[in-house]
Amino acid sequence: MNSLFDIYKFRAPVIRLIYPVPHLPANAFQTLLPKLHNCIIITSSYLSCVDLDDFFMIMTHKQTDELLVFIDESGQHDLDISKEGASNLFVCTAIIINEQNILSVTNKMRDIRNVHFNGNEIKSKNIGSKHKRRIKILNELTPLDFSYIALVVDKSRIIADSGLANKQSFYKYFNRMLYNRFSNVGCDISIIADEIGGVDFMNSFTEYMKSNLIPNLFTEFNHSFYNSSDQLLIQLADLVAGTLTYCFDRDKTSEFTNDFRKLLNPKEIAITGWPPKREFTKDLNESSQSEVDWAIYDTSITRALTFIEQHINNESSSDSAMQAATLSHLLYLKEYERTASDQSAQSTTLIELLHNLGYESLSKEQFRANIIAPLRDANILIAGTAAGYRLATCTTDIQDYVTHTSSIVGPMISRLSKAQELIKVVTAGQYDILGTGGFHALRAMVSAQRESELSS
Protein backbone atom coordinates (compact mmCIF):
# COMPACT_ATOMS: atom_id res chain seq x y z
CA MET A 1 0.00 0.00 0.00
CA ASN A 2 1.31 3.41 -0.92
CA SER A 3 2.32 5.80 1.81
CA LEU A 4 1.08 9.34 2.11
CA PHE A 5 4.73 10.35 2.27
CA ASP A 6 4.99 9.36 -1.40
CA ILE A 7 2.99 12.53 -2.03
CA TYR A 8 4.20 14.69 0.80
CA LYS A 9 7.93 14.33 0.08
CA PHE A 10 7.55 16.39 -3.11
CA ARG A 11 6.37 19.41 -1.03
CA ALA A 12 4.11 20.50 -3.89
CA PRO A 13 0.68 22.03 -3.30
CA VAL A 14 -1.99 19.36 -2.90
CA ILE A 15 -5.63 19.48 -2.02
CA ARG A 16 -6.37 19.15 1.71
CA LEU A 17 -9.30 16.84 2.45
CA ILE A 18 -11.52 17.62 5.41
CA TYR A 19 -14.75 16.06 4.26
CA PRO A 20 -15.51 12.32 4.08
CA VAL A 21 -13.52 10.77 1.25
CA PRO A 22 -15.69 7.61 0.91
CA HIS A 23 -18.75 9.67 -0.03
CA LEU A 24 -17.12 11.44 -3.00
CA PRO A 25 -17.92 10.24 -6.55
CA ALA A 26 -15.37 7.88 -8.03
CA ASN A 27 -14.25 10.43 -10.66
CA ALA A 28 -14.16 13.42 -8.29
CA PHE A 29 -10.38 13.68 -8.18
CA GLN A 30 -9.91 13.16 -11.90
CA THR A 31 -12.38 15.99 -12.54
CA LEU A 32 -11.25 18.44 -9.86
CA LEU A 33 -7.51 18.26 -9.52
CA PRO A 34 -6.39 18.86 -13.13
CA LYS A 35 -8.05 22.27 -12.82
CA LEU A 36 -5.76 23.23 -9.95
CA HIS A 37 -2.61 24.95 -11.23
CA ASN A 38 0.71 23.19 -10.48
CA CYS A 39 -0.84 20.61 -8.18
CA ILE A 40 -0.09 16.95 -7.78
CA ILE A 41 -2.90 15.09 -9.52
CA ILE A 42 -4.33 12.32 -7.36
CA THR A 43 -6.56 10.08 -9.44
CA SER A 44 -9.22 7.73 -8.19
CA SER A 45 -6.92 4.85 -9.04
CA TYR A 46 -4.39 6.26 -6.58
CA LEU A 47 -7.13 6.74 -4.04
CA SER A 48 -8.11 3.10 -4.31
CA CYS A 49 -4.66 1.95 -3.23
CA VAL A 50 -4.16 4.40 -0.37
CA ASP A 51 -5.54 3.65 3.06
CA LEU A 52 -8.45 6.04 3.68
CA ASP A 53 -7.18 6.89 7.16
CA ASP A 54 -3.87 7.98 5.62
CA PHE A 55 -5.66 9.88 2.90
CA PHE A 56 -7.95 11.67 5.32
CA MET A 57 -5.53 14.53 5.83
CA ILE A 58 -3.17 15.51 3.01
CA MET A 59 -0.79 18.21 4.11
CA THR A 60 -0.39 21.34 2.04
CA HIS A 61 2.52 23.69 1.59
CA LYS A 62 0.72 26.11 3.93
CA GLN A 63 2.87 26.37 7.04
CA THR A 64 0.17 26.69 9.70
CA ASP A 65 -0.64 24.35 12.55
CA GLU A 66 -4.29 23.62 12.07
CA LEU A 67 -6.04 21.87 14.93
CA LEU A 68 -8.07 18.83 14.04
CA VAL A 69 -10.72 17.83 16.55
CA PHE A 70 -12.36 14.41 16.49
CA ILE A 71 -15.54 13.98 18.49
CA ASP A 72 -17.52 11.01 19.71
CA GLU A 73 -19.83 10.25 22.61
CA SER A 74 -20.53 7.50 25.10
CA GLY A 75 -24.11 7.09 26.27
CA GLN A 76 -27.49 7.93 24.82
CA HIS A 77 -29.57 11.10 24.61
CA ASP A 78 -32.60 9.41 26.22
CA LEU A 79 -33.29 11.00 29.61
CA ASP A 80 -35.15 7.92 30.85
CA ILE A 81 -32.37 6.21 32.79
CA SER A 82 -34.74 3.60 34.28
CA LYS A 83 -34.43 1.48 31.16
CA GLU A 84 -32.37 -1.69 31.46
CA GLY A 85 -28.74 -1.04 30.62
CA ALA A 86 -29.22 2.74 30.47
CA SER A 87 -26.47 4.92 31.94
CA ASN A 88 -27.09 8.14 33.80
CA LEU A 89 -24.05 9.65 32.08
CA PHE A 90 -23.56 11.09 28.62
CA VAL A 91 -19.88 11.74 27.90
CA CYS A 92 -18.80 13.78 24.89
CA THR A 93 -15.07 13.78 24.12
CA ALA A 94 -13.05 15.93 21.74
CA ILE A 95 -9.66 14.55 20.69
CA ILE A 96 -7.34 17.40 19.70
CA ILE A 97 -4.39 16.83 17.36
CA ASN A 98 -2.09 19.21 15.53
CA GLU A 99 -2.19 18.70 11.78
CA GLN A 100 1.47 17.71 11.73
CA ASN A 101 0.83 14.76 14.09
CA ILE A 102 -2.12 13.21 12.24
CA LEU A 103 -0.11 10.53 10.45
CA SER A 104 1.84 9.29 13.46
CA VAL A 105 -1.26 9.06 15.67
CA THR A 106 -3.29 7.40 12.92
CA ASN A 107 -0.57 4.80 12.27
CA LYS A 108 -0.36 3.91 15.96
CA MET A 109 -4.14 3.63 16.24
CA ARG A 110 -4.08 1.27 13.27
CA ASP A 111 -1.56 -0.90 15.13
CA ILE A 112 -3.79 -0.90 18.21
CA ARG A 113 -6.79 -1.85 16.07
CA ASN A 114 -4.94 -4.73 14.46
CA VAL A 115 -3.42 -6.09 17.66
CA HIS A 116 -6.25 -5.62 20.15
CA PHE A 117 -9.38 -5.62 17.96
CA ASN A 118 -8.42 -8.08 15.20
CA GLY A 119 -8.57 -5.30 12.63
CA ASN A 120 -12.15 -4.39 13.58
CA GLU A 121 -13.45 -1.01 14.73
CA ILE A 122 -12.07 0.21 18.07
CA LYS A 123 -15.05 0.57 20.40
CA SER A 124 -14.98 1.01 24.15
CA LYS A 125 -18.10 -1.10 24.60
CA ASN A 126 -16.27 -4.07 23.07
CA ILE A 127 -13.75 -3.86 25.93
CA GLY A 128 -16.48 -3.45 28.52
CA SER A 129 -15.50 -4.41 32.05
CA LYS A 130 -12.34 -6.22 30.97
CA HIS A 131 -10.35 -3.65 32.89
CA LYS A 132 -6.89 -5.19 32.54
CA ARG A 133 -7.35 -5.28 28.78
CA ARG A 134 -8.41 -1.62 28.85
CA ILE A 135 -5.34 -0.66 30.89
CA LYS A 136 -3.08 -2.45 28.43
CA ILE A 137 -4.61 -0.51 25.52
CA LEU A 138 -4.49 2.83 27.37
CA ASN A 139 -0.80 2.28 28.09
CA GLU A 140 -0.19 2.18 24.34
CA LEU A 141 -1.79 5.63 23.98
CA THR A 142 0.82 7.23 26.27
CA PRO A 143 3.41 8.16 23.60
CA LEU A 144 0.81 9.56 21.15
CA ASP A 145 0.68 13.31 20.50
CA PHE A 146 -2.94 14.14 21.28
CA SER A 147 -4.95 15.74 24.05
CA TYR A 148 -8.63 15.88 24.87
CA ILE A 149 -11.45 17.92 26.36
CA ALA A 150 -14.55 16.20 27.69
CA LEU A 151 -18.05 17.04 28.83
CA VAL A 152 -19.65 14.74 31.41
CA VAL A 153 -23.43 15.12 31.59
CA ASP A 154 -25.39 13.56 34.46
CA LYS A 155 -28.81 12.97 32.89
CA SER A 156 -30.36 12.15 36.26
CA ARG A 157 -30.20 15.86 37.11
CA ILE A 158 -32.00 17.00 33.95
CA ILE A 159 -35.74 17.56 34.12
CA ALA A 160 -37.33 14.71 32.16
CA ASP A 161 -39.84 16.86 30.25
CA SER A 162 -37.40 19.68 29.48
CA GLY A 163 -36.47 20.74 25.98
CA LEU A 164 -33.41 18.48 26.19
CA ALA A 165 -35.70 15.45 25.96
CA ASN A 166 -35.69 16.10 22.21
CA LYS A 167 -32.81 14.25 20.53
CA GLN A 168 -31.84 17.07 18.19
CA SER A 169 -31.95 19.68 20.94
CA PHE A 170 -29.93 17.40 23.21
CA TYR A 171 -27.10 16.89 20.75
CA LYS A 172 -27.00 20.52 19.62
CA TYR A 173 -26.99 21.89 23.18
CA PHE A 174 -24.21 19.74 24.56
CA ASN A 175 -22.04 19.76 21.47
CA ARG A 176 -22.27 23.54 21.39
CA MET A 177 -21.18 23.58 25.05
CA LEU A 178 -18.17 21.45 24.13
CA TYR A 179 -17.36 23.31 20.90
CA ASN A 180 -17.31 26.66 22.68
CA ARG A 181 -14.13 25.52 24.42
CA PHE A 182 -12.35 26.05 21.08
CA SER A 183 -13.47 29.64 20.55
CA ASN A 184 -10.14 31.08 21.76
CA VAL A 185 -7.61 28.76 20.13
CA GLY A 186 -6.50 31.40 17.61
CA CYS A 187 -5.79 29.05 14.71
CA ASP A 188 -7.70 27.24 11.98
CA ILE A 189 -9.80 24.40 13.34
CA SER A 190 -11.63 21.51 11.73
CA ILE A 191 -14.07 19.42 13.74
CA ILE A 192 -14.82 15.90 12.55
CA ALA A 193 -17.61 14.15 14.43
CA ASP A 194 -19.14 10.70 14.34
CA GLU A 195 -22.29 10.53 12.27
CA ILE A 196 -25.54 11.07 14.18
CA GLY A 197 -29.08 10.96 12.85
CA GLY A 198 -29.84 11.37 9.17
CA VAL A 199 -28.33 13.60 6.51
CA ASP A 200 -30.85 16.39 7.10
CA PHE A 201 -30.08 16.52 10.81
CA MET A 202 -26.31 16.50 10.25
CA ASN A 203 -26.62 19.36 7.76
CA SER A 204 -28.77 21.40 10.15
CA PHE A 205 -26.38 20.57 12.99
CA THR A 206 -23.41 21.92 11.03
CA GLU A 207 -25.25 25.13 10.17
CA TYR A 208 -26.36 25.52 13.79
CA MET A 209 -22.78 25.23 15.04
CA LYS A 210 -21.41 27.69 12.50
CA SER A 211 -24.07 30.27 13.35
CA ASN A 212 -23.92 29.89 17.13
CA LEU A 213 -20.21 29.61 17.84
CA ILE A 214 -18.34 32.80 18.63
CA PRO A 215 -17.11 34.10 15.23
CA ASN A 216 -13.45 34.72 14.57
CA LEU A 217 -12.57 36.76 11.49
CA PHE A 218 -8.95 35.62 11.47
CA THR A 219 -9.33 31.84 11.50
CA GLU A 220 -11.22 29.18 9.57
CA PHE A 221 -13.78 26.85 11.13
CA ASN A 222 -14.82 23.66 9.35
CA HIS A 223 -17.22 21.00 10.53
CA SER A 224 -18.04 17.63 9.02
CA PHE A 225 -19.39 14.19 9.92
CA TYR A 226 -17.61 10.94 9.27
CA ASN A 227 -18.54 7.31 9.80
CA SER A 228 -16.61 6.10 12.83
CA SER A 229 -15.91 2.72 11.24
CA ASP A 230 -13.85 4.54 8.58
CA GLN A 231 -11.99 6.95 10.89
CA LEU A 232 -9.51 5.72 13.49
CA LEU A 233 -9.31 9.05 15.32
CA ILE A 234 -13.05 9.13 15.94
CA GLN A 235 -12.54 5.63 17.32
CA LEU A 236 -9.90 7.11 19.64
CA ALA A 237 -12.52 9.59 20.87
CA ASP A 238 -14.91 6.69 21.49
CA LEU A 239 -12.25 4.84 23.49
CA VAL A 240 -11.53 7.86 25.72
CA ALA A 241 -15.22 8.71 26.19
CA GLY A 242 -16.05 5.13 27.11
CA THR A 243 -13.16 4.95 29.56
CA LEU A 244 -14.33 8.14 31.28
CA THR A 245 -17.67 6.46 32.05
CA TYR A 246 -15.68 3.94 34.11
CA CYS A 247 -14.20 6.89 35.98
CA PHE A 248 -17.36 8.89 36.74
CA ASP A 249 -20.36 6.55 36.56
CA ARG A 250 -20.89 5.38 40.14
CA ASP A 251 -22.27 2.06 38.84
CA LYS A 252 -19.11 1.40 36.83
CA THR A 253 -16.30 2.63 39.07
CA SER A 254 -13.98 -0.03 40.45
CA GLU A 255 -10.56 -0.56 41.91
CA PHE A 256 -9.22 0.16 38.40
CA THR A 257 -10.76 3.64 38.20
CA ASN A 258 -7.70 5.41 39.61
CA ASP A 259 -5.52 3.58 37.08
CA PHE A 260 -7.72 4.82 34.23
CA ARG A 261 -7.53 8.40 35.53
CA LYS A 262 -3.74 8.27 35.89
CA LEU A 263 -3.30 6.95 32.37
CA LEU A 264 -5.61 9.56 30.82
CA ASN A 265 -4.53 12.52 32.95
CA PRO A 266 -1.43 13.48 30.89
CA LYS A 267 -3.67 13.85 27.82
CA GLU A 268 -6.43 15.77 29.60
CA ILE A 269 -6.84 19.50 29.04
CA ALA A 270 -10.14 19.94 30.82
CA ILE A 271 -13.32 18.14 31.80
CA THR A 272 -16.59 19.93 32.45
CA GLY A 273 -19.30 18.34 34.56
CA TRP A 274 -22.89 19.40 33.85
CA PRO A 275 -25.13 20.24 35.53
CA PRO A 276 -23.12 20.90 38.70
CA LYS A 277 -24.55 19.43 41.87
CA ARG A 278 -26.46 21.87 44.01
CA GLU A 279 -27.47 19.39 46.66
CA PHE A 280 -25.26 18.52 49.62
CA THR A 281 -23.58 15.19 48.90
CA LYS A 282 -22.93 14.00 52.45
CA ASP A 283 -25.27 12.94 55.21
CA LEU A 284 -25.84 15.89 57.49
CA ASN A 285 -26.36 13.47 60.38
CA GLU A 286 -22.73 12.41 60.23
CA SER A 287 -20.71 13.77 63.13
CA SER A 288 -18.30 15.49 60.79
CA GLN A 289 -21.05 17.44 59.04
CA SER A 290 -23.42 20.19 60.15
CA GLU A 291 -25.91 22.73 58.96
CA VAL A 292 -22.97 25.13 58.77
CA ASP A 293 -21.38 22.90 56.13
CA TRP A 294 -24.62 22.94 54.18
CA ALA A 295 -24.77 26.73 54.28
CA ILE A 296 -21.15 27.04 53.09
CA TYR A 297 -21.68 24.47 50.33
CA ASP A 298 -24.88 26.07 49.03
CA THR A 299 -23.37 29.56 49.03
CA SER A 300 -20.07 28.49 47.44
CA ILE A 301 -21.66 26.46 44.62
CA THR A 302 -24.32 29.08 43.86
CA ARG A 303 -21.81 31.92 43.68
CA ALA A 304 -19.44 29.86 41.53
CA LEU A 305 -22.20 28.91 39.07
CA THR A 306 -23.44 32.48 38.83
CA PHE A 307 -19.93 33.81 38.15
CA ILE A 308 -19.28 31.19 35.46
CA GLU A 309 -22.59 31.87 33.70
CA GLN A 310 -21.90 35.61 33.66
CA HIS A 311 -18.29 35.54 32.51
CA ILE A 312 -17.40 32.29 30.69
CA ASN A 313 -17.96 33.84 27.23
CA ASN A 314 -17.00 37.41 28.11
CA GLU A 315 -15.51 38.79 24.89
CA SER A 316 -14.85 42.22 26.39
CA SER A 317 -12.58 40.93 29.17
CA SER A 318 -10.18 38.04 28.68
CA ASP A 319 -9.34 38.16 32.40
CA SER A 320 -12.99 37.55 33.33
CA ALA A 321 -13.23 34.68 30.85
CA MET A 322 -10.03 33.13 32.25
CA GLN A 323 -11.36 33.51 35.78
CA ALA A 324 -14.55 31.70 34.77
CA ALA A 325 -12.59 28.93 33.01
CA THR A 326 -10.41 28.45 36.10
CA LEU A 327 -13.45 28.35 38.37
CA SER A 328 -15.20 25.90 36.06
CA HIS A 329 -12.25 23.51 36.38
CA LEU A 330 -12.18 23.83 40.18
CA LEU A 331 -15.92 23.12 40.22
CA TYR A 332 -15.36 19.98 38.15
CA LEU A 333 -12.61 18.79 40.51
CA LYS A 334 -14.82 19.40 43.54
CA GLU A 335 -17.60 17.30 42.10
CA TYR A 336 -15.82 14.38 40.51
CA GLU A 337 -12.66 13.91 42.56
CA ARG A 338 -12.91 12.28 45.97
CA THR A 339 -10.05 13.52 48.13
CA ALA A 340 -9.04 17.06 49.10
CA SER A 341 -5.69 16.70 47.32
CA ASP A 342 -7.33 15.48 44.10
CA GLN A 343 -9.87 18.32 44.33
CA SER A 344 -6.98 20.80 44.37
CA ALA A 345 -4.96 22.15 41.43
CA GLN A 346 -1.56 23.79 41.51
CA SER A 347 -1.19 27.18 39.83
CA THR A 348 1.07 25.65 37.16
CA THR A 349 -1.67 23.18 36.23
CA LEU A 350 -4.30 25.90 35.99
CA ILE A 351 -1.99 28.16 33.97
CA GLU A 352 -1.38 25.31 31.52
CA LEU A 353 -5.14 24.68 31.35
CA LEU A 354 -5.79 28.28 30.34
CA HIS A 355 -3.00 28.22 27.77
CA ASN A 356 -4.39 25.02 26.23
CA LEU A 357 -7.81 26.66 26.01
CA GLY A 358 -6.28 29.39 23.87
CA TYR A 359 -5.70 32.13 26.44
CA GLU A 360 -2.47 34.04 26.93
CA SER A 361 0.35 32.52 28.95
CA LEU A 362 0.60 33.79 32.52
CA SER A 363 3.35 33.75 35.11
CA LYS A 364 2.49 32.51 38.60
CA GLU A 365 2.46 36.09 39.85
CA GLN A 366 0.10 37.18 37.06
CA PHE A 367 -2.14 34.19 37.74
CA ARG A 368 -2.43 35.05 41.43
CA ALA A 369 -2.99 38.76 40.74
CA ASN A 370 -5.27 38.54 37.69
CA ILE A 371 -7.18 35.31 38.29
CA ILE A 372 -7.29 34.14 41.92
CA ALA A 373 -7.32 37.54 43.63
CA PRO A 374 -10.27 38.92 41.57
CA LEU A 375 -12.22 35.69 42.15
CA ARG A 376 -11.78 36.07 45.90
CA ASP A 377 -12.64 39.77 45.63
CA ALA A 378 -15.90 38.61 44.02
CA ASN A 379 -16.59 36.51 47.14
CA ILE A 380 -15.79 33.22 45.45
CA LEU A 381 -14.61 30.87 48.19
CA ILE A 382 -11.27 29.53 46.97
CA ALA A 383 -9.06 27.75 49.44
CA GLY A 384 -5.31 27.82 48.91
CA THR A 385 -3.12 25.17 50.53
CA ALA A 386 0.16 23.45 49.79
CA ALA A 387 -1.84 21.02 47.60
CA GLY A 388 -3.03 23.91 45.43
CA TYR A 389 -6.26 25.83 44.94
CA ARG A 390 -9.68 24.29 45.48
CA LEU A 391 -13.25 25.46 45.77
CA ALA A 392 -14.13 25.73 49.48
CA THR A 393 -17.48 24.05 50.24
CA CYS A 394 -17.29 23.04 53.91
CA THR A 395 -15.77 24.06 57.24
CA THR A 396 -12.80 21.75 56.65
CA ASP A 397 -11.96 23.54 53.39
CA ILE A 398 -12.28 26.93 55.07
CA GLN A 399 -10.14 25.83 58.01
CA ASP A 400 -7.45 24.53 55.68
CA TYR A 401 -7.48 27.89 53.89
CA VAL A 402 -7.23 29.86 57.14
CA THR A 403 -4.42 27.60 58.42
CA HIS A 404 -2.48 28.02 55.16
CA THR A 405 -3.01 31.79 55.20
CA SER A 406 -1.90 31.95 58.84
CA SER A 407 1.29 30.04 57.99
CA ILE A 408 2.14 32.79 55.47
CA VAL A 409 0.79 35.93 57.14
CA GLY A 410 1.84 35.01 60.70
CA PRO A 411 5.60 34.90 59.99
CA MET A 412 5.34 38.11 57.92
CA ILE A 413 3.71 39.97 60.82
CA SER A 414 6.31 38.52 63.20
CA ARG A 415 9.17 39.77 61.02
CA LEU A 416 7.50 43.17 60.74
CA SER A 417 7.18 43.29 64.54
CA LYS A 418 10.88 42.51 64.97
CA ALA A 419 11.84 45.22 62.45
CA GLN A 420 9.63 47.74 64.26
CA GLU A 421 11.21 46.87 67.59
CA LEU A 422 14.78 47.05 66.22
CA ILE A 423 14.29 50.46 64.61
CA LYS A 424 12.72 51.81 67.78
CA VAL A 425 15.77 50.63 69.76
CA VAL A 426 18.42 52.09 67.45
CA THR A 427 16.56 55.42 67.19
CA ALA A 428 15.86 55.61 70.92
CA GLY A 429 12.16 55.47 70.22
CA GLN A 430 12.21 58.43 67.87
CA TYR A 431 11.02 56.51 64.81
CA ASP A 432 8.20 53.97 64.50
CA ILE A 433 8.06 52.32 61.05
CA LEU A 434 4.30 51.85 61.47
CA GLY A 435 3.68 55.21 63.11
CA THR A 436 3.04 57.12 59.88
CA GLY A 437 1.83 56.30 56.41
CA GLY A 438 -1.62 55.06 57.38
CA PHE A 439 -0.54 51.56 58.43
CA HIS A 440 -3.32 51.29 61.00
CA ALA A 441 -4.31 47.72 60.07
CA LEU A 442 -0.71 46.47 60.14
CA ARG A 443 -0.09 48.25 63.45
CA ALA A 444 -3.17 46.55 64.91
CA MET A 445 -2.04 43.12 63.67
CA VAL A 446 1.47 43.56 65.10
CA SER A 447 -0.01 44.66 68.41
CA ALA A 448 -2.46 41.74 68.44
CA GLN A 449 0.31 39.24 67.74
CA ARG A 450 2.41 40.59 70.61
CA GLU A 451 -0.54 40.32 72.96
CA SER A 452 -1.14 36.77 71.73
CA GLU A 453 2.50 35.82 72.38
CA LEU A 454 2.36 37.29 75.88
CA SER A 455 -0.81 35.42 76.79
CA SER A 456 0.31 32.06 75.37
N, C-alpha and C positions, 0 to 999 in steps of 0.2 A: 504493500500500500504506500502510495506517495506521501511524503511529509509536507506539511505546510511550509517548512523551511525551504523546500524546493522553489517556492514562489518568493518567499521573503528575502532570501539571500541576494536577489537581484536589486533590492531597494528601489524598485520602480513603483510608481503610483498604481495602486490596485483598488478595486471597489471594496468598501468595508460593509460587511453584512451584519445587520442588527435583527432583521426580521426572519421568521422561520424559513430556512432553506427548503425543507421538504415540501412546502406548499407552493413553491414557485413552478411555473410551467417548465416542461423539459427543455424548451428552446430559449428560455429567458436569457441565459448568459450569451448564447450565440447572437441574439438579437440586440442586446443592450451594450455589451462591452466593446464591440468594434466601433461604436459611435463615440467612445471616450478616447480623446486624443492621447497618444503615447502611453497607453495603459497595457498591462499584461492582459491578454485575452484568455479567459478561463472558459472553456467550452463545457457543455453538459457531459461530454465524454470524460473530461478531467474530473468533473464533479462526481461522476459515478464511481471513480476509483479513489476518492479522498474520503476519509472518515468524516461524517457530518459534524462530529464534535470538534474535530480539528478545523473544519471549514467554517464553523460558526463565526469565528472572529478572524478576519484577515486584516493584518496591520497595514496601515498606510504610511506614506512618507511623513505625514503630519506628526510633528514631535510634541504631542500633548499627552498627558496621562489621563485618559478618560477612565472614569469609574464605571464598572459594570456591576450591576446589582441583580442577584438572582433570588427570587422569592417563592417560597412555598409555605404551606400551613400544615399543622397537625390538629385534628379535631374537626368537628362539624359546626355549621352555623346554627343548627336547631337548638333552641333555648330549652327544650324539654329534656332535661338531663335524667329523668326518671326511666327513660327507655333502657332496655338491657344493653350493656356494653357502651352506653353513652358516657362521655367524659365531661366533667364540668369545666374543663379548660379548652380554650382555643388559642393555639400558639402560632404566631406568624413570624417567620424568620427571613431576614434579608442578608444574604451572603454578599460581601463587598470585596471586589478584586480589582486591582489596577490592570489596565489593558495589557500591560507588558508581561503580566504573570498568568494570563489566561491559559497559554499552552502548557506550562509546567503543572498547573493545578489540574487541568483536564487530563493530562497524561497519567498523573498519579491516581486520579479518581477512576480512570479506566482500569488501572492495575488492581485497585481495591474491588471494583466490580467483578473482574475476572477471577480473582482469588477467593473472595468471600461470598460472592453471589452467583457463581457459576456463569458469569457473563450476562446475567439478567439484571433488570432494573434495581438500583439501590433504593430500598424502601425501609424506613425505620420499623414499620409494623411487621416486616418479615424477620426482624431480629427479635422483636417482642421482649419478653422477660428473660431472654438468654443474656444475662448481664455480663458475663465474662467474655462472651463473643463481642458484645457491644464495646467493652473496654479495649479489646484487642484492635477493633476497627478504629476507634477514636485515637488510639496511640499512633496509628499510621497517618492521622491528619495533622499531627504536631508540626512536622517540617513544612507544611504547605503555607503559601503566602496568601492568606485570606483572613478576613475578620467578619464579624456579624453584629447586627442589631436585632433585637427580638421584642415582640409585644406579647405579653401573657394576659389573656382575657379570662376572668373567672365568670362564666355564664350564670352561675348560681346567684350572682349579685345583680343581674340584669332583670328588670321587670318583664315578666313573660309576655304581656300584651303591648309592649313598647314597639316603637317603629323598627327596632332592630330585629324583631321577629321575622321581618321580611328578608329573604335571602340576599337580594340585590342590595338593599340598604345596609345589611350586616357587613357584606364584603367591602362595599364602598367606604363605609365609615371607618372600619378598622385598618384597611389598607391606606386610606388617606392619613390616618394617625401615624402609621409607620412611615409612609413616604415623606411626611413633613420633616422627618429627622434629617433629610438630605437637602433641605432648602438652603443650607449655608455652606455647602461643600466647596463652592467657588470653581468648579471645573465641569466639563461636559459629563453628563451622566445618562446611562441607558439602563432601564429597568426591564428585566425579562422575567415574567411570572409564569407559573404553571397555569395551564388552561383551566378556566372555570366557566360553567354554564355554556350557553350556545354562542354562536358567532355574534348575534345581535347584542347580547349582554356584554361580551368582551369589547366590542366596538364602543358601546356606550360607556363602559368602564374607563377605557382609555381617554375618551373625550372628557369625562368627568374629572379624571386626575389632572389632565392638562389645564383645565379651566379653574380648578380649585387649589392647586398648589401655588405657593408664593412664586410669582414670576421673577425671572432673572434675565435681564437683557443681554448679559455678557456670556452666558453659557447655553448649551443645547440640552434639551431634555427629550429623551425618546422613551417610548413604552411599547412593549409588545408581549404577546403570549406565545408560549411554546409548549409542546407536548413533553411532559416530564420524561417519558420513556425514551425520547430522542436527545435529551440534554442532561449531561452528567452533573452540571453545576446546579441545576434545579434539584437534582437528586441529592446533592450535598446539602442544600437547604432543607430538604425533607428529613435527612438524617439528623441534622442539628435540631430542628423543630421537634422531632419525635423524641430525641434524647432529653430535651428540656421538660417534656411532660413527665419524665421519670425523675425530674428534679423538683418539680413544683406541684404536681398532682398528689394530694395526700394519700390517695388510694394506690399510687404507684411507687411512692418513695420506698427505699430499702436501704440496707447497709451499704449498697453500691452508689447511693446518690452522691455522697461527698466525692467519690472517685470521678463520677461524671462531671461534677462542677469543676474539679481541679483540672481535668483534661480540657474542658471547654474554655475555662477562664482566660488563658492567654489570647484567645481569639475574640473575646467578648469586648465590644465597645460599650454597649449599654443595653439594658433590659428595662422595659417599662411594664409595670403591672397595672391593669385596669379592670374594673374601677377600684381605687384604693379602698381598703377597709375603713369604715367609720365606726364599726362596733368594737368594743373592748374585747380582746382575744383571750383574756385569762379570767379565771373564776374569781369574782370579787370576794368570795368567801374564804379564799386562801389567805393564810396568815400574812403572806408577803404582799398582799394587795389591799387596796382600800379605795374608798370613794374619792380620795385625793388623787390617786393614780388615774381613776376614770376621768376626773376633771382635767388633769394635765393632758391625758391622751386625746380627749375630745377637742380641747383647745388647740393643741399642737397640730393634729391632723387637719382640722378645719382651716386653720390659718395657712398651713402649707398648701393645701389644695386651692384655696382662694388666690394665693400669690401665683401659683403655677398657671392657673387659668387666665389671670390678668396679664402675665408677662411672657409666657412661653414663646409667643410669636410676635414679640414687640420689635417691629422693624425700626422704630425711631431710637431705640437704645439697645446696643449690643450687650452692655453690662447687665441690663435687666433680663434679657433673654438668657444670658449665661448663668445668672443667678437662678432663674427658673429651671434651667437644665440641670444645674447642680442639685437643686432641691428635689427635683424629680427623681434623680438617681438615689439620693439619700432616702427618699420615701420608698422606693423599690427595695432597697436593702433592709429597711425596717420591717417591711411586710414579709419578704420571702427568705431572709436569712434568720437563723435561729439563735445565735449567740451574739453578745454585745460586740465582740471583736469582729465578727463577720458582718455586723450591721454598720460597722465603721469604715471609713475610707480616708486614706492618707491624702494630703494635699496634692502630692505628685500624681496619684491615681486620678483625682478629679480634674487636675490640669490637663492630663493626657486625654481624659474623656472629652473635655471641651474642645481640645484641638482636633480630635478625631471626628467631632460633630461639625467641624468646619469653622470654629471660632478662632480668634487670634491666640497665639501662644502667650502664656502668662508666666511670670516668675512667681515664686512662693510668696514674696512680699506683695506683689500685685494681686495675687489670688486672695490673700487675707484682707487686703485693703478694699478691693473692688467687688469681691464676691461675698465672702463670709461676713465681713463687718456690716455691709448694707442689709444683708438678710437679718442679722441680729437687730439692727436698728429698726427693722420693720416688724419686730417682735416675733420673728421666727425662732423657735426654740432649738438651737443647734448646740449640742454638747461637743466640747473639744477635749480629748484625752490623748494619752500617748499612743493609743490605738488608731487615732484619727478623728475625723468629724462624724457625728451621727445625729439623726433627728431625735430630740429628747421627748419621750412620751410617758415617762413615769418618774416617780421620786428617785429611783435608783440612777436613772440617766442624769437627772438634775444634780444629784449629790456627786456623781462622778465629775460633772462639769465644774461644780463649785470647788471640789477638792483639787482638780487640775489647775483651775484658775488661782487658787490659794497657793499652790506650789510655785507659781510663777510670780504672782503679785507680792506674796509675803516676803520672800528674799529681797525683792526690789525695794520695798518699804523699809526693810531692815537696813539695807545698805544706805538708803537715803537718810535714815535716822543717825547712822554712824557718821556720815559726812557732815550732817548738821551739827552734831556734837563736837566733832573735831574742829570745824571752823569756828565755832563759838569759843573753844578753848584757846586756839592760837590767836584769836582777835580779842581775847579778854571779854568776851560777851558783847562786843561792839557790832558784830555782824551775824545775822541769822539768815541762812540761805532760803528759808521759807517765810521770812518776815515780810517781804515785799513781793510784788509781782502777781498778787491775786491767787496765791497757792493755798487757798483756805481748805480745800478738800484734802490736799496732800498733808497739810499741817495737822488736820484732824485725824487722818489715818496714822501718821507717825505717833501722834499723842496717844491714840487708842492702842497701838501696838505696844508702846512702853507701859501703859497701864496694865495691859494683858500680861506682859512679861513679869511685872511686879506682883501680880495677883496669883500667878501660876506657881 
